[in-house]
Amino acid sequence: MDPLPQFAGDDQQITYLFAWGRNKDGELSIGNQKKCNAPKAVQGLKNQTVQLISSGSNHSGIVTQDGQLFICGSALHGKLGFEDANQPSYPKFLLVQAMKGLFVTQVATGDYHTLCLLDNGQVYAWGGTLHKKLGSKAGKPARIETLKQTIVQIGCGDFHSAALSANGDLYTWGGGGRDYNRGQLGHGHLNDVETPQIVKDNIVKFSCGGYHMMALDKDGELWSWGSGMYGETGQGEFQDSLLPKKVKINFNQKHIIIDDIFVQNKQESTIKEISLGGHHSLLLSNKGIVYACGYAQHGQLGIKATENQNKFQLVIGISGKTIVQIAAGWNHSIVLTSHSDVYTCGHNQAGQLGVGDYESRTQYTRINFLEQRRIKQLFAGGNHSWALIDYNQPRIDDYSPPSPLNEEVKIENFTQPLDQGLQDLEIVITEVKLHHRFVKIQVPAQFQTTIQAKINDYLNFMQKDPNTKLSKFQNDALALGVKEDNNKLSFTIMMIMDLSQYKMPFEELDEGKVNQIGKQFVVKRSAFNKNPIYDWIAQAEKIMNIPGIQIKFLELRPQQ
């Protein structure tokens, strides 16, 4: 791992911004390479404190802390804002001189145009679509005079633009002509719109996809419109929507608390963030859980399956990790956990996943190159991704990679007090590659020394099994940061087993159930002595024979 922070390029600057993915037009400002499959320091920003990044398909914009706007990439259609541009692309971030002296707070980049927002709520635009409907074709930034209200958020799709006013009015305009209008403006027709028009009021935030949009209103309701041929609007159908429609989200899908353990989370869920890609959509709930819908052929939904989804699906591969940020590129997705780990999935032809190769992923994979760095914010756009490092605390000194016994276990279901002595075995078919076996133990507090010795005996026994790849235990009160019960002690044992050579029994399944992801069933105690595959349970009961002990068993089983 490189020391943090690191020097970058010919500027010899201390770099807090990393980029990876497509760089064919220099849109990453990382040098001459046309694509990059691992995070690389961005050049051209010496002595600048980056606040925000936006990427279109082949150009990028950056806003600094002091309100300056830098831009790089393809100069076609005048979208860089350089009036005297005399080359097809600019592979290094340069200051947009036309905005000098103004305080820029946001930038948004489409395929053919660029918007920026000033601190006074005014919006400037330049570039243009194929149909010359947006901004100044000459490349000179010009204020959008028809936006009279104070604007607080801007966004771009491929051929359209959007702006949200301080009082909650959402405006859209632009369009891509007959071939590219899919209802993304939300005005009930497929015509281009030359000037901003209100599409919805009472809005607090929105996101633009390639040809669709979503907006969250003040009541917490989600609205969507535009292209829906891949299910990206989340409305339960595969068709376009010319007007905003309310999206129904099933927040009662099973949540995961220890890596891939499913539980019902009874806390009320609300939407925290929205991020739209080319034809897929991501939601982040207030509980740090990610939901996805839309185009799935490259794995960008992160749900392993590649069938398109017209309703939001729980992303189970990263449940159990508290997600704090989401970002959707054209065909890939990237998320940030509360422990500053970055996970990514989807299309990877240009290296936009940042995992060191060019293979696409249908499940979220951690970017090892960014570990130990304290990530402030993630950005994605087109076929590239960005990570902004925290300027004040760039390094995590006490960092440790995610553990199989996840530190973000929630106190419910598997971790709640047990009400029986010895219990049945709960099994979940999930996305683990190996078997994960858990033994939950509660004993009277006076047996503290005895139970710890017996746990060690049990682990020693299991480690003799050649199929055991990892075994460990935790004191739940210490690991979960909860108040310890004065009368009871609680421990969780975990073992990861490679049982791929065994045919697992499924006779316990109810009629109609199949061995598929998300299915759960219970093995009754009467079956434990009938199959040696359950010896780990028999040994746990035999070794830990303490008066008043309560034991619960759970197994995460790979799909066969």
Order of alpha helices (4+ residues) and beta strands (2+ residues): beta-beta-beta-beta-beta-beta-beta-beta-beta-beta-beta-beta-beta-beta-beta-alpha-beta-beta-beta-beta-beta-beta-beta-beta-beta-beta-beta-beta-beta-beta-beta-beta-beta-beta-beta-alpha-beta-alpha-beta-beta-alpha-beta
